[in-house]
């Protein structure tokens, strides 16, 4: 049962603190079970076999071609997010989901302390996509993936994947990959929204009647007024979103 606010969305039922805490305590038991189930899945993930990939697979960075093995930066592990790119399209039309995910990745020192490097592997040409990185103010290592490397690294998958690699001396292996909702762990905004009474406010969610649900799950949830949501703060700060394409003009 819910309460109704004047002119606004429905509200949760009001109760006393003791009753409220008892409901949370009951939910906490299931939350703990959910956490333990995630721990068990992570344990299985650590026991997966792996597949070898060519360590000399060329990517392109600021100084030109870079072999995959160098992107480990001397560490034994690498996480790479394969960012979608629409070549020749303006910043406002770039991938809203990839922008959402990558915008959350800032501090890498905790990964580095576990001997793990991180990089973005972007689908588009380096010069164009790097302008987008600079406009967004992202600081993660950034590389573009030429077609030859796409064939070797992406294989029959698609961009938008999150991949884990392991380096053993001069050999490189892929140990895990995920996509779709598997990428949500990149973006703590979703986890925080899940703690709020109205959640993500997306149509697919199981929410009580009268709860606000205004976003689809086809990209609209990451977009505001015709742009990826995170772009607006950069526009207001006076950053140039020109990517050097004809469509920008």
C-alpha positions in Angstrom: 0.0 0.0 0.0 1.3 3.5 -0.8 0.5 7.1 0.1 -0.1 9.7 -2.5 1.6 13.1 -2.5 -0.1 16.2 -3.8 0.6 16.5 -7.5 3.6 14.2 -7.3 4.5 10.5 -7.4 3.1 8.0 -4.9 4.9 7.6 -1.7 5.7 4.5 0.5 3.4 3.8 3.4 4.4 5.6 6.6 5.1 3.4 9.6 6.9 3.6 13.0 10.7 3.1 13.2 10.4 -0.4 14.9 8.2 -1.8 12.1 10.4 -0.1 9.4 13.6 -1.6 10.9 12.0 -5.1 11.1 11.2 -5.0 7.4 14.8 -3.9 6.6 16.1 -6.7 8.8 14.1 -9.2 6.9 15.3 -7.8 3.6 18.9 -7.8 4.8 18.8 -11.6 5.1 18.0 -11.8 1.4 20.5 -9.1 0.5 23.2 -11.2 2.3 22.2 -14.3 0.4 22.4 -12.3 -2.9 25.9 -11.1 -1.9 27.0 -14.7 -1.1 25.6 -15.9 -4.4 27.7 -13.2 -6.2 30.7 -14.4 -4.3 30.1 -17.9 -5.5 29.8 -16.8 -9.1 33.1 -14.9 -8.7 34.7 -18.0 -7.4 33.5 -19.9 -10.5 34.8 -17.1 -12.7 38.3 -17.4 -11.2 38.2 -21.1 -12.1 37.3 -20.7 -15.8 39.8 -21.8 -18.5 41.3 -19.2 -20.7 42.1 -18.7 -24.4 45.3 -17.4 -25.9 45.3 -14.2 -28.0 48.1 -12.7 -30.1 50.2 -10.4 -27.8 51.3 -8.4 -30.8 47.8 -7.5 -31.9 48.2 -3.8 -32.9 46.1 -1.0 -31.4 46.6 2.7 -32.0 47.4 5.2 -29.3 48.6 8.8 -29.2 52.0 7.9 -30.5 50.8 5.4 -33.2 50.6 1.6 -33.2 50.9 -0.2 -29.8 50.9 -4.0 -29.3 48.4 -5.4 -26.9 51.0 -6.7 -24.5 52.4 -3.2 -24.0 49.0 -2.0 -22.8 49.4 -4.1 -19.7 52.1 -1.5 -18.7 54.1 -4.2 -17.1 51.3 -5.5 -15.0 50.0 -9.1 -15.1 46.3 -8.3 -15.8 44.4 -6.0 -18.0 40.7 -5.0 -18.1 39.6 -3.4 -21.4 36.2 -1.8 -22.2 35.5 -2.0 -25.9 33.7 1.3 -26.6 31.3 1.7 -29.5 32.0 4.5 -31.9 29.9 6.1 -34.8 32.6 7.3 -37.2 31.9 10.7 -38.7 29.0 11.5 -36.3 29.1 14.5 -33.9 29.6 14.1 -30.1 25.9 14.4 -29.4 25.2 11.2 -31.4 27.9 9.0 -29.9 27.0 5.9 -27.9 24.9 6.9 -24.9 25.5 3.6 -23.0 29.3 3.6 -23.5 29.4 7.2 -22.5 27.5 6.4 -19.3 29.8 3.5 -18.5 33.1 5.2 -19.2 32.2 8.4 -17.5 32.3 6.5 -14.2 35.9 5.2 -14.6 38.3 7.7 -13.1 40.6 6.4 -10.3 42.7 3.4 -11.4 45.2 3.3 -8.5 43.2 0.6 -6.6 43.2 -1.6 -9.7 47.0 -0.9 -10.1 47.6 -2.0 -6.5 46.2 -5.4 -7.5 48.5 -5.6 -10.5 45.7 -4.8 -12.9 45.8 -2.2 -15.7 42.7 -0.7 -17.4 42.2 0.8 -20.8 39.4 1.8 -23.2 39.6 0.2 -26.7 37.5 2.4 -29.0 36.0 1.2 -32.2 36.6 4.5 -34.1 39.7 6.2 -35.6 42.0 7.4 -32.9 42.1 11.1 -33.8 38.4 11.4 -33.8 37.6 9.3 -30.7 40.4 10.9 -28.7 38.8 14.3 -29.3 35.7 12.9 -27.7 37.7 11.5 -24.8 39.2 15.0 -24.3 35.8 16.7 -24.5 34.5 14.4 -21.8 37.6 14.8 -19.7 38.2 11.1 -19.4 41.7 10.2 -18.1 41.7 6.4 -18.7 44.3 5.1 -21.2 42.7 5.3 -24.7 43.3 3.3 -27.8 41.5 2.7 -31.1 41.1 -0.7 -32.6 42.0 -1.1 -36.3 40.0 -3.7 -38.3 42.8 -6.3 -38.1 42.7 -6.1 -34.3 38.9 -6.2 -34.3 39.0 -9.5 -36.1 41.5 -10.9 -33.5 40.1 -9.4 -30.3 36.4 -9.0 -30.8 35.9 -12.1 -33.0 32.2 -12.8 -33.5 31.1 -10.5 -30.6 30.5 -6.7 -30.7 31.8 -3.5 -29.2 30.3 -2.8 -25.8 32.1 -5.8 -24.2 34.1 -5.7 -21.0 37.1 -8.1 -21.2 39.7 -9.4 -18.7 43.2 -10.5 -19.9 46.1 -12.2 -18.2 49.8 -11.8 -19.2 52.2 -14.6 -18.5 55.7 -13.4 -19.6 55.3 -12.7 -23.3 52.0 -14.5 -23.8 48.5 -13.0 -23.4 45.2 -14.8 -22.6 41.6 -13.8 -22.4 40.1 -15.0 -19.2 36.5 -13.5 -19.1 34.2 -11.2 -21.0 30.7 -9.8 -20.4 28.3 -7.3 -21.9 24.8 -5.8 -21.5 23.9 -5.7 -17.9 27.2 -7.4 -17.1 28.7 -3.9 -17.7 26.7 -2.3 -14.9 29.5 -2.9 -12.4 31.4 -0.1 -14.2 28.8 2.4 -13.2 28.0 2.8 -9.5 25.2 5.3 -10.3 23.0 2.3 -11.0 23.9 0.6 -7.7 23.1 3.8 -5.8 19.8 4.3 -7.6 18.8 0.7 -6.7 19.0 1.8 -3.0 16.5 4.7 -3.5 12.8 4.3 -3.1 12.1 5.1 -6.8 15.0 3.0 -8.1 16.2 3.6 -11.7 12.8 4.9 -12.8 12.9 2.6 -15.9 9.9 1.0 -17.4 11.1 -2.6 -16.9 11.4 -2.3 -13.1 8.9 -4.0 -10.8 7.7 -0.9 -8.8 4.4 -0.2 -7.0 1.7 1.6 -8.9 2.2 5.3 -9.0 6.0 5.1 -8.9 7.8 7.3 -11.5 8.9 5.3 -14.5 10.1 7.5 -17.3 13.0 5.9 -19.0 13.2 3.1 -21.6 16.1 0.6 -21.7 17.1 1.3 -25.3 19.4 4.2 -24.6 16.9 6.8 -23.5 17.9 6.1 -19.9 21.3 7.5 -20.6 20.2 10.6 -22.6 18.9 14.0 -21.8 17.6 16.6 -24.3 19.2 14.9 -27.3 22.6 14.1 -25.8 24.3 11.6 -23.5 23.4 13.0 -20.1 27.0 13.5 -19.0 27.8 15.8 -21.9 25.7 18.7 -20.6 28.1 19.5 -17.7 31.0 19.7 -20.3 29.0 21.9 -22.6 28.1 24.2 -19.7 31.8 24.3 -18.7 32.6 25.7 -22.2 34.4 22.6 -23.6 34.5 22.2 -27.4 32.7 19.1 -28.6 33.9 19.4 -32.2 35.4 16.0 -33.3 36.8 17.2 -36.6 34.1 15.6 -38.7 32.0 17.2 -41.4 28.8 16.5 -39.5 30.1 18.8 -36.7 30.1 21.7 -39.1 
